[in-house]
Structures are given as C-alpha cells and as structure tokens.
Amino acid sequence: MGRQVFGFRLAMIAVASPAALLNATPGLGTRLVGSAVVVTFMTSYVLFRDWQRFGPLLLRHPSLLAVDTLFGFLLLVSAGPDTTLAYVSVCTPLLAGLLYSWRGAAVFASLQALILLAVSETLKHHTAVADSLLLPGLCVITGAMGSALRTLMLRFGAAGEALTEARTRLAAAEAVSAERARLAREMHDSVTKTLHGVALIADGLADSTAASPDRLDPALIRRQAELVATAARRAVEESRGLLTDLRAGQDSGATDVGAELESLATDFTTRTSLPATYDGPATRFPLTSAVSRPLLSITAEALENAYRHARATRVDVRAEATPTHLVVTIRDDGRGLPRGTTLEDLSREGHFGLLGMTERAASMGARLLLTSDEGTEVRVEVPLT
C-alpha cells in the first residue's frame, strides 16, 4: 500500500512541478523550488521502486516524513493550493496512518492541514470558508483511512499467520497419522506374520517334546528348533529394517519391479511349496521406491492370503504395461471371500491385510480392485505419469 501511495505522489509531482518552477521567484526562489522538486521527486521514486528496502527505514524514522513534508510545503507555496500538487498533500496523512497508526495520522494530518491553511492565507486566496477547509478536511479523512487500513491489514496478517500455523499443525498431524498407518502396515506384513509363524512352530515343538520318551524324535525336534531360530532371526532383521527405515527415510532410487515380482514369486514357492508363477514382458519397470515398495507389499500380502486363507493350489502373478498404467494382477484358485464381506467386517475380526493393501494403493495413487469369484483376483493399476 505504501508503494502505491508514493506512485501516486510521483505522478502528481511530475504534473505540478512545471507550474511550481514558473511561479517561483527568479534567483534564489527558483533554486529552492528546483531543489525541492528534485528531492521530493527522487524520494518518491526511490520509495516507489524499492519499497521493501527503504520502507522499513521510513517506518523507524518518522522525522524523514516530516522533512519530506517541509519540501512539499515549498512546492505548494510556489505552485499554489489550486494545482494538482495540493492533492499530493493528502498522501502524507494517509501514509502516516499506514506506517504510524492513529497517533502518527493525527500528527501529520494536523500538520498538513495547517500547512494548507497557511499557504492559502499567505497567497491571499479569497475563497469561501467551505472551499478553504476542503483540503484540510480531506487530510483528516485520509489520515483516518490510513489508520483504519493499517489496523485491517494487521488483523488480516494475524489471521493469515494463524491460518498458516493451523495448516502446519494439521499437516504435521496428518504426517504423523500417515506414518503410524504405514508402520502398522509394515508391522502387519513383516514382523507380525513372522512372529505368528514362530508361535506356530513353537507350538509344534512343544507338542513334540511332550510326547512319551519312547516316541521322541530328536531329528524332528532339532528341525523344529532350527525353524524357530531361523524365524526369530528373520523377525529381528525385519524389525531392524523397520527401525532403519524410520531413521533414514525411504530410498528414492529406481527399482525394477518386474524383477522384484519374479523374485517374490520364486521365494514364495520355495518357502511355502505353493506354486506361484510370474508372467510379464521383458520390458523393465523402473519405479521409485515410494511406488515399488507398496506395490511389492501388496503382492506379498495377496500371496500370503492365498497360502493362509484361500486353500489355493496355485497363484499367478502377472504384470503388464499400458500407455498410462502398470497393471499387476495376483490371482489364485482358492475359495475366495464370503459374499458381502467388507473391509470393516475384516477389521473388526482383526484381519487387517486387505485394509493395508487398500491404504498402500492409495498412498501411491493407484487403484486396487478385488474380485472373489472362483478364486480371488487382486488387480493394482499404478499410474506411470
């Protein structure tokens, strides 16, 4: 706002300066008026051009505005109160109200009004009282306007800061919530399942050792103990991976998803003896880890569901690329989900796998479709743009 005020002053000074120079007394008067023209014009130009730099200086030193008012007084005396320069005088109370609140507006409005009255009396302009009080009254009005605008802008700025702070807090809360949800999914897909396997193997080991001495099978007990140790070490590695991920953040490098999906299917077959095949073109699918990790986790979850719940005899993983999407399909020949099953029903029963798959798809902007008719098919459509 201050910059616009000086822009208006600059234009009015340029228009009224010729009249002021023509009316000035030859000799010393002309030099004084010329100096006043140069000083006021250059001051207005500098503040208009670089308000961000010099505006704070004017804000800290009100005396600078008083000096500028005195130079304007010289021009006003020379040009006369009936020129456009008289309207420049109303800018001073307006600017004082913007910079120094109502006290500054009152001081400079009074000073400028007195200057206008003194100039009119000095030059013996015989006008009606109402006309002679027009510009002084306008100075008072513009000073009040400047003070009101200052209050309004301060309140608007405070409201903007409060809104920014609220948005920052909301973003932080959403980030914390998203991180908690992500960690819950990671725990469900890795450590929780591994520990569940440890519990099952430990139960089997307990049953084996509870048998009568003549029926104990040392080889079976040793094999079960090795499985418990292996699963426990795997849980430790998965926990360490989660902690490392939390401390260092996710890697943003590119991953060949096709190769990872094929490796995932191969490892799944080796671990569970449930045949899982991968079918995909030879074209590489380089995706960032922000996309590849959720996609691989969804695939791993779908494979685990086929093994643990669907009673499937085979699982097929397929990847194909369209001009706009990477489509990954995981299909098994198991019994599928009961009709009418919803995510809310599964969550209430403590099954969070499908819910985690849906959240992961949403986190990477993908679309997840689940059909359960003569087996279960999970289809993930990942945008490539």
N, C-alpha and C positions, 0 to 999 in steps of 0.2 A: 504494500500500500504506500509506503514512504517513497518508493521509486516512482510510482505513478504521480504522486504529488510533485516531485521535482521535475518530472517530464512535462507536466502542465506549466509549471513555473518557467521552464526553459523556453517553451513556445511563446508564452506571454512576454517574457523579457525580450526575446528576439523581435517581436512585433512592436513593442513600445520603445525600444532603445533609440531608434531614429528620432522620434518626437522629443525624447529627453535631451538628446545631443543638440537638436535645433533650438530648443528653448533655453539651453544653458548660456550663462554669461560668457562672452569670449575671454580667453585667457585662462585664469586660474579656475573659473567655474567649469569651463569645458573639460579641463584636465581632470577635475574631481569627478565630474559626471562620467567621463570616459573610464576612469579607474573603477568607479562603482559598477559600470556596465560590465567591464571585463571580469571583476571579482564575482559579482552575482551570477553572471552567465557561466563562468568556468566552475564555480562551486556547484551550481545546479547540474551542469553537465557531468562533473566527476561523480556526484552522488547518484545521478540517474544511471550512469554507465557502470559503476562498481559499488552498488549499494551494500552488497554483502561485506565488503571490506571496510568502507568508511562509515556506514550506518551506525555500527556499534560505537565509533568514536563520537559521533554526534549524540548518541544516547547517553554516553558517560559525561559529556561536557555541554550542558545547556547554554553556557556562555557563548559557544560558537554560533548557535542560532540567534542569540541576541546581537552579536556582531553583524551577522548577515542581515538582520532586521534594520540595523543602522545604515548599511549600504543601500538597502532598499528604500530607506527614507530619503536619501539623497536623490535617487532616481525619481521618486514620487514627487518631491519638491520641484524638480526640473521639468518633468513631463506633465504634471498636473493630475489631480484626482479624477478627472473626467476621461482619462485614457485607459487602455487595457491594462496598464501597469497597476492600476488601483485594485484590479481583481487578483493580482498576484499577492496582494497583502492578506487576502483571506486564507491563503495557503499556509501562512505561518501559524495561526492558531490551530488549524486542522492538524498540521504536523506536530505541534506541541502536544495536542491531545493524544495523538497516536504514540508519541515517544515518552511523555512525562505524566500521563494520566490527567485527572481533572485539575490538579494544582497547577501544573505547567500550562494547561489550556487556559486557565483563568488568568494567569500572569501575562501570557503572550497575547491573549485576546484583549485584555485591558490595555496593554502597551500598544498594540496595533490600532485599537480604536482611538486612543489618544493621539497617535501619530496622524491618523486620517483627519481627525478634527483639527489638529494643529495646522496641517497642510492647507485644509480648506479655509481656515481663518487667516493664515499667513498670505495666501494668494487672493484673499478677499473675494471668494466666490459667493455671490449673493443668491442663494438658493433657499427653497423652503426648508423648514426645520425637518420635515419628514424625509426630504431628499438628502439632507446633510447627515442624517442619522442612519441612512440605509446601509452604507458600507460598514460603519462601526457595529451596527446590529448584526450584520452578516458575519462579521468576525466572531462575535459572541456565539452565534449559531454554529459556525464551523468548528469552533473550539469544543463545544458540547458534543458535536457529531464525532470529532476525533476521539474524545474521551470515551464515548459510548462504543465506537468501533474497537478501541483498544480492549475494553472490557469484554466485548463479544469475542474478539479473536483469542484473548487469553482463555476464556471459558471453552472455546472451540478447541484450542490446543490442549487444554487439560483433558477434555473429553476424548480427543484423539489419542493422547498418551494412555488414558485409562483403557480405551478400546484395544490399543496395541498390547498393553500388558495382559489384558484378559485373553487376547488371541494367543499370546505367547504361552500363558499358563495352560490354555486349552490344548495347544499343540503339544506341550510337554506332557500333559496328562494322556493325550491320545498316543503319543510315542511310547510312554510307559505301558499303557494298556496293550498296544500292539506288540511290544517286546515281551510282555508277560504271556500273551497268547502264543507268540512264536516259540517261546521257551517251553510252554506247555505242550505244544505240538512236537517239539524236538524230544522232550522227555517221553511222550507217549510212543513216538516212533522208534526210539532207540533204547534208552535205559530201562523204561518200564517193561518193554517186551523182553528184554534180555533178562531182567530180574525175575520176570514171570517164568521164563524158561529155567532159570536156576532153581526156582522153587519147585517146579515140576520134577526136575532131575533129582533134587534133594529128597523129595517125597519117595521117588523110586529107590534111591539109595537107602533111605530109612526102612522101606519095606524089605529090601534085600538083606540088610543086616539084622532084621527082626526074625528072620527065618531060623529054624532049628539048626544046631551046629552041623548035623549031618547033611543038611540041604544048602549050606552056604556055598556060593560060587565066587571064589576070590577074583577070578577074571572079570566077572560081571561087576563086582563091587569096585574093582580098580578102574574099569572103564567108566562107570558112573561117576566116580570121584574125579577122574580126569575131565569129564564133561562139565562137572560143577566148577572146577578150577578154570577151565577154558572160558566158560560163560562169565565167571566172575571177573576174569581179566578183561574180557570184552566190555563188560559194564564199566570197568574202571577207565578203559580207553575212551568209551563213548562219553563218560562224564567229563574226562579231561578235555575232550574235543568241544563239548558244550561250554566249558569254562574258558577255553582259548577263544572260542567264537565270541563270547560275551566281552572279553577283554579287548580283543583286537578288531572286532567287527568282521563283516563278511568280505570275502575276497571279490574284487570286481573284475577279475580276469575272465577270459572266454573259455568255455568248456564245450567239448564235442559231445553233445547229448546223445547222438546215435551210438557212439562207442560206449558211453556210460550205461545206456539202456541195455545194450547187448551183454555187457559185463554183469549188470544187475540180474538179468535173466539167467545167465550161466551160474552165478554164485547161488542164486535161489534154488536152482535144480540140484546143485551139489549138496546144499545144506539140508534140503527137505525131501529129496528124491521125487518131488512132484515135477513132471516135465514142464518146462517153460521155454517157449521158443520166441525168438526175436526176428521180425521181418521189417526191413527198412531199406531205402535206396542207398547207393554208395555215396551219395552227396553228404558232406559233413553238415552238422547243425551247430555252428559255433554260437553259443548263447552265454550271456554273463551269468555269474553265479546267483545273482538276485532272481533270475528266472530258472536256471537249470536246477538249483538246489530244491526249490519247491516242487518242480516237475518230477525230479527223481524221487523225492519223498512220497509224492502221490502214487507214483508207480510202485514203489516198495510197499506202501500201505495196501494197495489193491492186491498185490501178490500175497501178502501176509493174510489178508482176509480170505482169499481163495483157499489158502492152505489151512487156516484155523477154523473157518466157519462154513465154507461153501461145500466141503466134501468133494472138491473138484478132482478130476483125473488128469487135466491138462490146463495150461494157461498160455494164451497167445498175446504177445506184446507186438504192436505194430506202430511204426512211425511213418508219416508221410507229410510232404510239404506242399502247400498250395501257394499261390502268389501272395497271399496275405497272412497265412497262419501255418503253424506247425501243429499237426494233429497227432496225438498219441492215444492209442486205444489199447486197453487191457481187458481181455475177455476170457472168462473161464466157463467150464461146462458144469458148474455146480448147481446147487439147489436154489440159489438166489435168495433175495429177501422176501419176507412175508408181504402180502399185498397190503397197501395202506400204511406201511412203515414210514415214519417221518424222522427228521434229524432230532426233533425234540424228544420223540419216544426213545431213540437210541441214547441221547444224552442223559435222560432220566434213569435209564438202566445201567449207566456207567460205561457205555460204548462211545468213545469219542473219536474213533478213527475216521468215519465219514465226515464228521463235523470239521476235523482238522484238515481233511482233503479239500473241503469247500473253502475254508479260510485260506489255505495255501494258494488255491486257484485265484481267489480274489486278490491276494497280495501281489500277484504278478500280472493282474489284469487279464486273466484267462477265463474261459468259460468251461465249466465242468458239467457234463451230462451223465446221468446214471440211469441205466435201464436194467431191469431184472426180469427177464422172460426167457426161460430155457437157458439159464445161466445168468451171469452178471457181466455187464459191459460198462466200463468206466472210460469216458471219452473226454480228453482235455484238449481244448483248442487255444493255443497260445499265439497271440498276435506277434508278427515278425517286425512290425513297424516300430 
